[in-house]
């Protein structure tokens, strides 16, 4: 099994587990204000997971990508992050 793919998958499994745990916490709290706080914390985790998994993937592909393609991928990821993080 490819170590890069394994690392990316494990990170996504951890991220998904955090999402499920947060949903359970929201149900247990049963309060809109507290649930909103939990949801806000998740909003910080999502982009970090996206950035980390993308970085791991790019490092795994670094020997196969030309510098120009690498720049295009980096520009695409930057656009995603701007779209997610900007209000």
Secondary structure, DSSP 4 states (H G I P E B T S, - for coil): --HHHHHHHHHHHHHHHHHHHHHHHHHHH--HHHHHHHHHHHHHHHHHHHHHHHHHHHHHHTTTS-HHHHHHHHHHHHHHHHHHH--
